[in-house]
Amino acid sequence: MKKFIDQFSRFFVGGLFIFSGLIKLNDPVGTEIKMEEYFHVFAADFGSFFTYFVPFAMEIGMLLIVLEVVLGVAVLIQYQMKITTSALLVLLIFFTFLTFYSAFFNKVTDCGCFGDAIKLTPWQSFSKDIILMVFVLHLFWYRKDYQQTLNSQIGHAVIVVVTALCFYLGIHAVRHLPFIDFRAYKIGNTIPQQMQPPEQPVFEYTFQQKKDGAIITSEKYLMDTTLYKYVAVMQVNPDKTKPKITDYAVSTAEGDDVTQNTFEGAKLLFVLYDVSHTSVKNMPLIRELVKDLDGKVEMMVLTASGTEQVEAFRHAQQFAVPYYFADATVLKTIVRANPGITLWQDGTVKGMWHHNDTPTAEEVLQLLK
Protein backbone atom coordinates (compact mmCIF):
# COMPACT_ATOMS: atom_id res chain seq x y z
CA MET A 1 0.00 0.00 0.00
CA LYS A 2 2.83 2.41 0.81
CA LYS A 3 4.46 1.79 -2.57
CA PHE A 4 1.17 2.57 -4.27
CA ILE A 5 0.73 5.79 -2.27
CA ASP A 6 4.37 6.72 -2.96
CA GLN A 7 3.89 6.49 -6.71
CA PHE A 8 0.39 7.96 -6.74
CA SER A 9 1.60 10.98 -4.74
CA ARG A 10 4.48 11.51 -7.14
CA PHE A 11 2.36 11.34 -10.29
CA PHE A 12 -0.58 13.24 -8.83
CA VAL A 13 1.51 16.13 -7.49
CA GLY A 14 3.85 16.24 -10.48
CA GLY A 15 1.06 16.07 -13.02
CA LEU A 16 -1.07 18.70 -11.30
CA PHE A 17 1.84 21.13 -10.93
CA ILE A 18 2.78 20.70 -14.59
CA PHE A 19 -0.83 21.10 -15.74
CA SER A 20 -1.38 24.19 -13.61
CA GLY A 21 1.91 25.72 -14.72
CA LEU A 22 1.37 25.08 -18.41
CA ILE A 23 -2.14 26.59 -18.28
CA LYS A 24 -0.67 29.78 -16.82
CA LEU A 25 2.39 29.64 -19.10
CA ASN A 26 -0.05 29.87 -21.99
CA ASP A 27 -1.13 33.30 -20.70
CA PRO A 28 1.45 34.98 -18.42
CA VAL A 29 -0.34 38.33 -18.76
CA GLY A 30 -3.35 36.81 -17.03
CA THR A 31 -1.11 35.77 -14.14
CA GLU A 32 0.37 39.27 -14.08
CA ILE A 33 -3.13 40.76 -13.70
CA LYS A 34 -3.90 38.35 -10.86
CA MET A 35 -0.59 39.12 -9.10
CA GLU A 36 -1.30 42.85 -9.34
CA GLU A 37 -4.71 42.22 -7.76
CA TYR A 38 -3.13 40.35 -4.85
CA PHE A 39 -0.48 43.04 -4.33
CA HIS A 40 -3.13 45.77 -4.19
CA VAL A 41 -5.15 43.75 -1.68
CA PHE A 42 -2.09 43.09 0.49
CA ALA A 43 -1.10 46.75 0.29
CA ALA A 44 -4.49 47.73 1.68
CA ASP A 45 -4.52 45.02 4.38
CA PHE A 46 -0.88 44.57 5.43
CA GLY A 47 1.12 47.58 4.32
CA SER A 48 1.65 49.96 1.43
CA PHE A 49 5.09 48.47 0.71
CA PHE A 50 3.35 45.75 -1.34
CA THR A 51 2.66 48.40 -4.00
CA TYR A 52 6.39 48.31 -4.78
CA PHE A 53 5.90 44.79 -6.15
CA VAL A 54 3.18 45.83 -8.63
CA PRO A 55 5.61 46.93 -11.41
CA PHE A 56 7.32 43.54 -11.14
CA ALA A 57 4.13 41.47 -11.23
CA MET A 58 5.02 40.00 -14.63
CA GLU A 59 8.50 38.91 -13.56
CA ILE A 60 7.30 37.47 -10.24
CA GLY A 61 4.41 35.69 -11.94
CA MET A 62 6.68 34.24 -14.63
CA LEU A 63 9.11 32.88 -12.03
CA LEU A 64 6.29 31.22 -10.11
CA ILE A 65 4.85 29.71 -13.29
CA VAL A 66 8.20 28.28 -14.41
CA LEU A 67 8.88 27.02 -10.89
CA GLU A 68 5.55 25.16 -10.91
CA VAL A 69 6.37 23.33 -14.14
CA VAL A 70 9.99 22.59 -13.21
CA LEU A 71 9.04 21.23 -9.78
CA GLY A 72 6.36 19.09 -11.40
CA VAL A 73 8.90 17.59 -13.81
CA ALA A 74 11.47 17.22 -11.02
CA VAL A 75 9.15 15.20 -8.81
CA LEU A 76 8.18 12.95 -11.74
CA ILE A 77 11.81 12.04 -12.43
CA GLN A 78 12.55 12.02 -8.67
CA TYR A 79 15.21 14.66 -9.16
CA GLN A 80 17.02 15.61 -5.93
CA MET A 81 13.90 14.91 -3.90
CA LYS A 82 15.18 16.56 -0.73
CA ILE A 83 15.37 19.94 -2.48
CA THR A 84 12.39 19.30 -4.75
CA THR A 85 9.96 18.28 -1.99
CA SER A 86 11.08 21.14 0.25
CA ALA A 87 10.46 23.63 -2.56
CA LEU A 88 7.09 22.00 -3.31
CA LEU A 89 6.04 22.30 0.31
CA VAL A 90 7.08 25.95 0.59
CA LEU A 91 5.34 26.85 -2.67
CA LEU A 92 2.15 25.02 -1.72
CA ILE A 93 2.06 26.65 1.72
CA PHE A 94 2.27 30.00 -0.07
CA PHE A 95 -0.55 29.08 -2.49
CA THR A 96 -2.68 27.67 0.36
CA PHE A 97 -2.34 30.91 2.29
CA LEU A 98 -3.40 32.92 -0.78
CA THR A 99 -6.46 30.77 -1.44
CA PHE A 100 -7.51 30.72 2.23
CA TYR A 101 -7.10 34.48 2.52
CA SER A 102 -9.09 35.00 -0.68
CA ALA A 103 -11.86 32.66 0.45
CA PHE A 104 -12.16 33.66 4.12
CA PHE A 105 -11.99 37.41 3.57
CA ASN A 106 -13.58 37.35 0.09
CA LYS A 107 -10.77 39.47 -1.31
CA VAL A 108 -9.95 37.86 -4.65
CA THR A 109 -12.86 35.98 -6.18
CA ASP A 110 -10.70 33.90 -8.55
CA CYS A 111 -7.22 32.76 -7.56
CA GLY A 112 -6.22 32.09 -11.18
CA CYS A 113 -4.89 28.62 -10.27
CA PHE A 114 -5.76 27.31 -13.72
CA GLY A 115 -5.94 30.63 -15.55
CA ASP A 116 -9.08 31.18 -17.61
CA ALA A 117 -9.29 27.50 -18.57
CA ILE A 118 -10.88 26.27 -15.32
CA LYS A 119 -12.60 28.75 -13.05
CA LEU A 120 -12.60 27.84 -9.35
CA THR A 121 -14.25 29.66 -6.48
CA PRO A 122 -11.93 30.69 -3.62
CA TRP A 123 -13.19 27.86 -1.40
CA GLN A 124 -12.80 25.34 -4.22
CA SER A 125 -9.22 26.53 -4.71
CA PHE A 126 -8.50 26.25 -1.00
CA SER A 127 -10.00 22.74 -0.87
CA LYS A 128 -7.86 21.74 -3.84
CA ASP A 129 -4.73 22.98 -2.06
CA ILE A 130 -5.63 21.12 1.15
CA ILE A 131 -6.02 17.85 -0.77
CA LEU A 132 -2.77 18.51 -2.62
CA MET A 133 -1.04 19.29 0.68
CA VAL A 134 -1.71 15.74 1.93
CA PHE A 135 0.25 14.22 -0.94
CA VAL A 136 3.01 16.85 -0.87
CA LEU A 137 3.49 16.14 2.85
CA HIS A 138 3.73 12.43 2.03
CA LEU A 139 6.42 13.15 -0.55
CA PHE A 140 8.27 15.37 1.89
CA TRP A 141 8.05 12.90 4.77
CA TYR A 142 9.31 9.97 2.70
CA ARG A 143 11.66 11.97 0.46
CA LYS A 144 14.61 9.74 1.33
CA ASP A 145 12.79 6.71 -0.08
CA TYR A 146 12.69 8.16 -3.59
CA GLN A 147 15.72 7.39 -5.73
CA GLN A 148 16.58 9.55 -8.72
CA THR A 149 15.54 7.73 -11.92
CA LEU A 150 18.14 9.46 -14.10
CA ASN A 151 21.84 9.92 -13.47
CA SER A 152 22.88 13.33 -12.19
CA GLN A 153 24.09 14.76 -15.50
CA ILE A 154 20.95 13.76 -17.40
CA GLY A 155 18.78 14.96 -14.53
CA HIS A 156 20.51 18.36 -14.53
CA ALA A 157 20.12 18.55 -18.31
CA VAL A 158 16.37 17.78 -18.14
CA ILE A 159 15.78 20.49 -15.54
CA VAL A 160 17.83 23.05 -17.50
CA VAL A 161 16.03 22.25 -20.77
CA VAL A 162 12.58 22.39 -19.13
CA THR A 163 13.43 25.71 -17.47
CA ALA A 164 14.71 27.24 -20.72
CA LEU A 165 11.72 25.93 -22.69
CA CYS A 166 9.28 27.34 -20.15
CA PHE A 167 10.85 30.79 -20.28
CA TYR A 168 10.84 30.68 -24.08
CA LEU A 169 7.15 29.73 -24.24
CA GLY A 170 6.19 32.29 -21.62
CA ILE A 171 8.08 35.13 -23.29
CA HIS A 172 6.64 34.15 -26.68
CA ALA A 173 3.10 34.29 -25.24
CA VAL A 174 3.79 37.75 -23.79
CA ARG A 175 5.28 39.10 -27.03
CA HIS A 176 2.48 37.68 -29.14
CA LEU A 177 -0.77 36.21 -27.79
CA PRO A 178 -1.74 33.09 -25.80
CA PHE A 179 -1.32 29.86 -27.75
CA ILE A 180 -4.83 28.75 -26.70
CA ASP A 181 -7.43 31.38 -25.90
CA PHE A 182 -9.81 30.48 -23.05
CA ARG A 183 -11.31 33.95 -22.63
CA ALA A 184 -14.85 35.03 -23.43
CA TYR A 185 -13.46 37.47 -26.04
CA LYS A 186 -11.71 34.80 -28.12
CA ILE A 187 -12.03 34.58 -31.89
CA GLY A 188 -15.39 33.11 -32.90
CA ASN A 189 -17.31 34.27 -29.85
CA THR A 190 -20.21 36.71 -30.16
CA ILE A 191 -19.85 39.26 -27.38
CA PRO A 192 -23.56 40.10 -26.87
CA GLN A 193 -24.24 36.38 -26.44
CA GLN A 194 -21.45 36.13 -23.87
CA MET A 195 -23.16 38.94 -21.94
CA GLN A 196 -26.36 36.89 -21.59
CA PRO A 197 -26.89 34.21 -18.92
CA PRO A 198 -26.51 30.69 -20.35
CA GLU A 199 -29.64 29.59 -18.47
CA GLN A 200 -32.61 31.33 -16.93
CA PRO A 201 -32.79 31.07 -13.14
CA VAL A 202 -34.77 28.14 -11.74
CA PHE A 203 -36.25 28.45 -8.27
CA GLU A 204 -37.44 25.82 -5.83
CA TYR A 205 -40.10 26.83 -3.32
CA THR A 206 -40.59 25.16 0.04
CA PHE A 207 -44.01 25.06 1.65
CA GLN A 208 -45.56 23.48 4.75
CA GLN A 209 -48.99 21.93 4.58
CA LYS A 210 -51.18 23.50 7.22
CA LYS A 211 -53.20 20.32 7.65
CA ASP A 212 -50.45 17.93 8.77
CA GLY A 213 -47.25 20.03 8.75
CA ALA A 214 -45.68 18.06 5.89
CA ILE A 215 -42.93 19.84 3.94
CA ILE A 216 -43.31 19.94 0.16
CA THR A 217 -41.28 21.55 -2.62
CA SER A 218 -42.49 23.04 -5.87
CA GLU A 219 -41.03 24.75 -8.93
CA LYS A 220 -43.83 27.31 -8.78
CA TYR A 221 -45.29 29.42 -6.06
CA LEU A 222 -48.42 27.84 -4.58
CA MET A 223 -51.05 30.54 -4.27
CA ASP A 224 -53.50 28.70 -2.01
CA THR A 225 -52.59 30.12 1.41
CA THR A 226 -55.41 28.21 3.08
CA LEU A 227 -53.63 24.92 2.43
CA TYR A 228 -49.97 25.91 2.35
CA LYS A 229 -47.64 28.08 4.36
CA TYR A 230 -44.68 29.56 2.51
CA VAL A 231 -41.31 28.61 4.09
CA ALA A 232 -38.44 29.52 1.74
CA VAL A 233 -37.23 29.82 -1.85
CA MET A 234 -33.87 28.77 -3.28
CA GLN A 235 -32.31 29.13 -6.70
CA VAL A 236 -31.19 25.70 -7.88
CA ASN A 237 -28.90 26.77 -10.74
CA PRO A 238 -26.99 29.88 -9.56
CA ASP A 239 -23.73 28.79 -11.23
CA LYS A 240 -25.43 28.56 -14.64
CA THR A 241 -27.12 31.96 -14.68
CA LYS A 242 -24.09 34.22 -14.58
CA PRO A 243 -22.97 35.58 -17.96
CA LYS A 244 -19.36 35.03 -18.96
CA ILE A 245 -19.05 38.77 -19.57
CA THR A 246 -20.56 41.06 -16.94
CA ASP A 247 -18.50 44.23 -17.06
CA TYR A 248 -18.03 45.20 -20.71
CA ALA A 249 -19.13 48.81 -21.24
CA VAL A 250 -17.85 51.60 -23.50
CA SER A 251 -18.51 55.31 -23.14
CA THR A 252 -17.51 58.64 -24.66
CA ALA A 253 -15.52 61.33 -22.88
CA GLU A 254 -18.87 62.96 -22.06
CA GLY A 255 -20.13 59.77 -20.43
CA ASP A 256 -22.51 58.64 -23.18
CA ASP A 257 -22.89 54.86 -23.43
CA VAL A 258 -21.79 53.55 -26.85
CA THR A 259 -21.49 49.88 -25.91
CA GLN A 260 -24.16 48.80 -28.39
CA ASN A 261 -22.42 50.70 -31.17
CA THR A 262 -19.38 48.43 -30.87
CA PHE A 263 -21.62 45.51 -31.87
CA GLU A 264 -22.94 47.15 -35.04
CA GLY A 265 -21.21 46.41 -38.33
CA ALA A 266 -17.47 45.93 -38.71
CA LYS A 267 -15.34 47.48 -35.98
CA LEU A 268 -11.55 47.44 -35.73
CA LEU A 269 -10.75 48.12 -32.09
CA PHE A 270 -7.34 49.32 -30.93
CA VAL A 271 -6.96 48.50 -27.25
CA LEU A 272 -4.62 50.84 -25.34
CA TYR A 273 -5.57 50.22 -21.73
CA ASP A 274 -2.77 52.45 -20.40
CA VAL A 275 -1.19 54.89 -22.86
CA SER A 276 1.60 55.70 -20.42
CA HIS A 277 2.85 52.12 -20.82
CA THR A 278 1.80 51.54 -24.43
CA SER A 279 4.55 50.20 -26.67
CA VAL A 280 5.19 52.53 -29.61
CA LYS A 281 7.71 50.44 -31.53
CA ASN A 282 5.05 49.17 -33.94
CA MET A 283 3.05 52.39 -34.21
CA PRO A 284 4.34 53.01 -37.77
CA LEU A 285 2.72 49.73 -38.84
CA ILE A 286 -0.47 50.60 -36.99
CA ARG A 287 -0.61 54.06 -38.59
CA GLU A 288 -0.17 52.44 -42.00
CA LEU A 289 -3.01 50.04 -41.20
CA VAL A 290 -5.27 52.94 -40.19
CA LYS A 291 -4.43 54.83 -43.38
CA ASP A 292 -5.13 51.82 -45.62
CA LEU A 293 -8.46 51.07 -43.90
CA ASP A 294 -9.72 54.64 -43.83
CA GLY A 295 -13.30 54.66 -45.13
CA LYS A 296 -13.45 50.85 -45.34
CA VAL A 297 -13.80 49.84 -41.68
CA GLU A 298 -14.89 51.88 -38.69
CA MET A 299 -12.02 52.14 -36.21
CA MET A 300 -12.12 52.89 -32.50
CA VAL A 301 -9.53 53.24 -29.74
CA LEU A 302 -10.56 51.77 -26.38
CA THR A 303 -8.61 53.03 -23.38
CA ALA A 304 -8.76 53.43 -19.61
CA SER A 305 -6.38 56.41 -19.55
CA GLY A 306 -7.44 59.99 -18.94
CA THR A 307 -8.47 62.34 -21.72
CA GLU A 308 -5.35 64.51 -21.47
CA GLN A 309 -3.06 61.47 -21.59
CA VAL A 310 -4.86 60.06 -24.62
CA GLU A 311 -4.79 63.37 -26.47
CA ALA A 312 -1.06 63.74 -25.80
CA PHE A 313 -0.43 60.19 -27.02
CA ARG A 314 -2.50 60.67 -30.17
CA HIS A 315 -0.68 63.92 -30.96
CA ALA A 316 2.77 62.44 -30.34
CA GLN A 317 2.05 59.33 -32.40
CA GLN A 318 -0.14 60.99 -35.07
CA PHE A 319 -2.80 58.44 -34.27
CA ALA A 320 -6.02 59.96 -35.63
CA VAL A 321 -8.57 57.40 -34.46
CA PRO A 322 -11.60 58.32 -32.28
CA TYR A 323 -11.19 57.12 -28.72
CA TYR A 324 -13.60 55.80 -26.12
CA PHE A 325 -13.32 54.62 -22.54
CA ALA A 326 -13.67 51.24 -20.85
CA ASP A 327 -12.46 49.56 -17.68
CA ALA A 328 -8.75 48.71 -17.66
CA THR A 329 -9.23 45.12 -16.48
CA VAL A 330 -11.84 44.53 -19.19
CA LEU A 331 -9.46 45.86 -21.84
CA LYS A 332 -6.66 43.63 -20.57
CA THR A 333 -9.06 40.71 -20.86
CA ILE A 334 -10.16 41.55 -24.40
CA VAL A 335 -6.64 41.29 -25.80
CA ARG A 336 -3.37 40.54 -24.00
CA ALA A 337 -1.41 43.39 -25.58
CA ASN A 338 -0.93 47.13 -25.18
CA PRO A 339 -1.61 48.09 -27.91
CA GLY A 340 -3.72 45.19 -29.07
CA ILE A 341 -5.98 44.95 -32.10
CA THR A 342 -9.24 43.05 -32.44
CA LEU A 343 -11.74 42.90 -35.29
CA TRP A 344 -15.45 42.53 -34.57
CA GLN A 345 -18.28 42.10 -37.04
CA ASP A 346 -21.78 42.52 -35.60
CA GLY A 347 -20.33 41.70 -32.21
CA THR A 348 -18.57 38.50 -33.33
CA VAL A 349 -14.79 38.40 -32.88
CA LYS A 350 -13.21 37.84 -36.30
CA GLY A 351 -9.56 38.52 -35.56
CA MET A 352 -7.12 39.44 -32.83
CA TRP A 353 -3.50 40.58 -32.98
CA HIS A 354 -0.66 41.60 -30.74
CA HIS A 355 1.02 44.80 -31.90
CA ASN A 356 4.07 42.68 -32.77
CA ASP A 357 1.84 40.89 -35.29
CA THR A 358 0.04 43.95 -36.68
CA PRO A 359 -1.96 42.79 -39.72
CA THR A 360 -2.12 44.42 -43.12
CA ALA A 361 -5.31 46.02 -44.41
CA GLU A 362 -5.73 43.11 -46.80
CA GLU A 363 -5.64 40.60 -43.93
CA VAL A 364 -8.28 42.55 -42.04
CA LEU A 365 -10.59 42.93 -45.01
CA GLN A 366 -10.22 39.26 -45.92
CA LEU A 367 -11.71 38.30 -42.55
CA LEU A 368 -14.81 40.38 -43.26
CA LYS A 369 -15.69 38.58 -46.50
C-alpha positions in Angstrom: 0.0 0.0 0.0 2.8 2.4 0.8 4.5 1.8 -2.6 1.2 2.6 -4.3 0.7 5.8 -2.3 4.4 6.7 -3.0 3.9 6.5 -6.7 0.4 8.0 -6.7 1.6 11.0 -4.7 4.5 11.5 -7.1 2.4 11.3 -10.3 -0.6 13.2 -8.8 1.5 16.1 -7.5 3.9 16.2 -10.5 1.1 16.1 -13.0 -1.1 18.7 -11.3 1.8 21.1 -10.9 2.8 20.7 -14.6 -0.8 21.1 -15.7 -1.4 24.2 -13.6 1.9 25.7 -14.7 1.4 25.1 -18.4 -2.1 26.6 -18.3 -0.7 29.8 -16.8 2.4 29.6 -19.1 0.0 29.9 -22.0 -1.1 33.3 -20.7 1.4 35.0 -18.4 -0.3 38.3 -18.8 -3.4 36.8 -17.0 -1.1 35.8 -14.1 0.4 39.3 -14.1 -3.1 40.8 -13.7 -3.9 38.4 -10.9 -0.6 39.1 -9.1 -1.3 42.8 -9.3 -4.7 42.2 -7.8 -3.1 40.3 -4.8 -0.5 43.0 -4.3 -3.1 45.8 -4.2 -5.2 43.8 -1.7 -2.1 43.1 0.5 -1.1 46.8 0.3 -4.5 47.7 1.7 -4.5 45.0 4.4 -0.9 44.6 5.4 1.1 47.6 4.3 1.7 50.0 1.4 5.1 48.5 0.7 3.3 45.8 -1.3 2.7 48.4 -4.0 6.4 48.3 -4.8 5.9 44.8 -6.2 3.2 45.8 -8.6 5.6 46.9 -11.4 7.3 43.5 -11.1 4.1 41.5 -11.2 5.0 40.0 -14.6 8.5 38.9 -13.6 7.3 37.5 -10.2 4.4 35.7 -11.9 6.7 34.2 -14.6 9.1 32.9 -12.0 6.3 31.2 -10.1 4.9 29.7 -13.3 8.2 28.3 -14.4 8.9 27.0 -10.9 5.6 25.2 -10.9 6.4 23.3 -14.1 10.0 22.6 -13.2 9.0 21.2 -9.8 6.4 19.1 -11.4 8.9 17.6 -13.8 11.5 17.2 -11.0 9.1 15.2 -8.8 8.2 13.0 -11.7 11.8 12.0 -12.4 12.5 12.0 -8.7 15.2 14.7 -9.2 17.0 15.6 -5.9 13.9 14.9 -3.9 15.2 16.6 -0.7 15.4 19.9 -2.5 12.4 19.3 -4.7 10.0 18.3 -2.0 11.1 21.1 0.2 10.5 23.6 -2.6 7.1 22.0 -3.3 6.0 22.3 0.3 7.1 26.0 0.6 5.3 26.9 -2.7 2.1 25.0 -1.7 2.1 26.7 1.7 2.3 30.0 -0.1 -0.6 29.1 -2.5 -2.7 27.7 0.4 -2.3 30.9 2.3 -3.4 32.9 -0.8 -6.5 30.8 -1.4 -7.5 30.7 2.2 -7.1 34.5 2.5 -9.1 35.0 -0.7 -11.9 32.7 0.5 -12.2 33.7 4.1 -12.0 37.4 3.6 -13.6 37.3 0.1 -10.8 39.5 -1.3 -9.9 37.9 -4.7 -12.9 36.0 -6.2 -10.7 33.9 -8.5 -7.2 32.8 -7.6 -6.2 32.1 -11.2 -4.9 28.6 -10.3 -5.8 27.3 -13.7 -5.9 30.6 -15.6 -9.1 31.2 -17.6 -9.3 27.5 -18.6 -10.9 26.3 -15.3 -12.6 28.8 -13.0 -12.6 27.8 -9.3 -14.2 29.7 -6.5 -11.9 30.7 -3.6 -13.2 27.9 -1.4 -12.8 25.3 -4.2 -9.2 26.5 -4.7 -8.5 26.3 -1.0 -10.0 22.7 -0.9 -7.9 21.7 -3.8 -4.7 23.0 -2.1 -5.6 21.1 1.2 -6.0 17.9 -0.8 -2.8 18.5 -2.6 -1.0 19.3 0.7 -1.7 15.7 1.9 0.2 14.2 -0.9 3.0 16.8 -0.9 3.5 16.1 2.8 3.7 12.4 2.0 6.4 13.2 -0.5 8.3 15.4 1.9 8.0 12.9 4.8 9.3 10.0 2.7 11.7 12.0 0.5 14.6 9.7 1.3 12.8 6.7 -0.1 12.7 8.2 -3.6 15.7 7.4 -5.7 16.6 9.6 -8.7 15.5 7.7 -11.9 18.1 9.5 -14.1 21.8 9.9 -13.5 22.9 13.3 -12.2 24.1 14.8 -15.5 21.0 13.8 -17.4 18.8 15.0 -14.5 20.5 18.4 -14.5 20.1 18.6 -18.3 16.4 17.8 -18.1 15.8 20.5 -15.5 17.8 23.0 -17.5 16.0 22.2 -20.8 12.6 22.4 -19.1 13.4 25.7 -17.5 14.7 27.2 -20.7 11.7 25.9 -22.7 9.3 27.3 -20.2 10.8 30.8 -20.3 10.8 30.7 -24.1 7.2 29.7 -24.2 6.2 32.3 -21.6 8.1 35.1 -23.3 6.6 34.2 -26.7 3.1 34.3 -25.2 3.8 37.7 -23.8 5.3 39.1 -27.0 2.5 37.7 -29.1 -0.8 36.2 -27.8 -1.7 33.1 -25.8 -1.3 29.9 -27.8 -4.8 28.8 -26.7 -7.4 31.4 -25.9 -9.8 30.5 -23.1 -11.3 34.0 -22.6 -14.9 35.0 -23.4 -13.5 37.5 -26.0 -11.7 34.8 -28.1 -12.0 34.6 -31.9 -15.4 33.1 -32.9 -17.3 34.3 -29.8 -20.2 36.7 -30.2 -19.8 39.3 -27.4 -23.6 40.1 -26.9 -24.2 36.4 -26.4 -21.5 36.1 -23.9 -23.2 38.9 -21.9 -26.4 36.9 -21.6 -26.9 34.2 -18.9 -26.5 30.7 -20.4 -29.6 29.6 -18.5 -32.6 31.3 -16.9 -32.8 31.1 -13.1 -34.8 28.1 -11.7 -36.3 28.4 -8.3 -37.4 25.8 -5.8 -40.1 26.8 -3.3 -40.6 25.2 0.0 -44.0 25.1 1.7 -45.6 23.5 4.8 -49.0 21.9 4.6 -51.2 23.5 7.2 -53.2 20.3 7.7 -50.5 17.9 8.8 -47.3 20.0 8.8 -45.7 18.1 5.9 -42.9 19.8 3.9 -43.3 19.9 0.2 -41.3 21.5 -2.6 -42.5 23.0 -5.9 -41.0 24.7 -8.9 -43.8 27.3 -8.8 -45.3 29.4 -6.1 -48.4 27.8 -4.6 -51.0 30.5 -4.3 -53.5 28.7 -2.0 -52.6 30.1 1.4 -55.4 28.2 3.1 -53.6 24.9 2.4 -50.0 25.9 2.3 -47.6 28.1 4.4 -44.7 29.6 2.5 -41.3 28.6 4.1 -38.4 29.5 1.7 -37.2 29.8 -1.9 -33.9 28.8 -3.3 -32.3 29.1 -6.7 -31.2 25.7 -7.9 -28.9 26.8 -10.7 -27.0 29.9 -9.6 -23.7 28.8 -11.2 -25.4 28.6 -14.6 -27.1 32.0 -14.7 -24.1 34.2 -14.6 -23.0 35.6 -18.0 -19.4 35.0 -19.0 -19.0 38.8 -19.6 -20.6 41.1 -16.9 -18.5 44.2 -17.1 -18.0 45.2 -20.7 -19.1 48.8 -21.2 -17.8 51.6 -23.5 -18.5 55.3 -23.1 -17.5 58.6 -24.7 -15.5 61.3 -22.9 -18.9 63.0 -22.1 -20.1 59.8 -20.4 -22.5 58.6 -23.2 -22.9 54.9 -23.4 -21.8 53.6 -26.9 -21.5 49.9 -25.9 -24.2 48.8 -28.4 -22.4 50.7 -31.2 -19.4 48.4 -30.9 -21.6 45.5 -31.9 -22.9 47.1 -35.0 -21.2 46.4 -38.3 -17.5 45.9 -38.7 -15.3 47.5 -36.0 -11.5 47.4 -35.7 -10.7 48.1 -32.1 -7.3 49.3 -30.9 -7.0 48.5 -27.2 -4.6 50.8 -25.3 -5.6 50.2 -21.7 -2.8 52.5 -20.4 -1.2 54.9 -22.9 1.6 55.7 -20.4 2.8 52.1 -20.8 1.8 51.5 -24.4 4.6 50.2 -26.7 5.2 52.5 -29.6 7.7 50.4 -31.5 5.0 49.2 -33.9 3.1 52.4 -34.2 4.3 53.0 -37.8 2.7 49.7 -38.8 -0.5 50.6 -37.0 -0.6 54.1 -38.6 -0.2 52.4 -42.0 -3.0 50.0 -41.2 -5.3 52.9 -40.2 -4.4 54.8 -43.4 -5.1 51.8 -45.6 -8.5 51.1 -43.9 -9.7 54.6 -43.8 -13.3 54.7 -45.1 -13.4 50.9 -45.3 -13.8 49.8 -41.7 -14.9 51.9 -38.7 -12.0 52.1 -36.2 -12.1 52.9 -32.5 -9.5 53.2 -29.7 -10.6 51.8 -26.4 -8.6 53.0 -23.4 -8.8 53.4 -19.6 -6.4 56.4 -19.6 -7.4 60.0 -18.9 -8.5 62.3 -21.7 -5.3 64.5 -21.5 -3.1 61.5 -21.6 -4.9 60.1 -24.6 -4.8 63.4 -26.5 -1.1 63.7 -25.8 -0.4 60.2 -27.0 -2.5 60.7 -30.2 -0.7 63.9 -31.0 2.8 62.4 -30.3 2.0 59.3 -32.4 -0.1 61.0 -35.1 -2.8 58.4 -34.3 -6.0 60.0 -35.6 -8.6 57.4 -34.5 -11.6 58.3 -32.3 -11.2 57.1 -28.7 -13.6 55.8 -26.1 -13.3 54.6 -22.5 -13.7 51.2 -20.9 -12.5 49.6 -17.7 -8.8 48.7 -17.7 -9.2 45.1 -16.5 -11.8 44.5 -19.2 -9.5 45.9 -21.8 -6.7 43.6 -20.6 -9.1 40.7 -20.9 -10.2 41.5 -24.4 -6.6 41.3 -25.8 -3.4 40.5 -24.0 -1.4 43.4 -25.6 -0.9 47.1 -25.2 -1.6 48.1 -27.9 -3.7 45.2 -29.1 -6.0 45.0 -32.1 -9.2 43.1 -32.4 -11.7 42.9 -35.3 -15.5 42.5 -34.6 -18.3 42.1 -37.0 -21.8 42.5 -35.6 -20.3 41.7 -32.2 -18.6 38.5 -33.3 -14.8 38.4 -32.9 -13.2 37.8 -36.3 -9.6 38.5 -35.6 -7.1 39.4 -32.8 -3.5 40.6 -33.0 -0.7 41.6 -30.7 1.0 44.8 -31.9 4.1 42.7 -32.8 1.8 40.9 -35.3 0.0 43.9 -36.7 -2.0 42.8 -39.7 -2.1 44.4 -43.1 -5.3 46.0 -44.4 -5.7 43.1 -46.8 -5.6 40.6 -43.9 -8.3 42.6 -42.0 -10.6 42.9 -45.0 -10.2 39.3 -45.9 -11.7 38.3 -42.5 -14.8 40.4 -43.3 -15.7 38.6 -46.5 
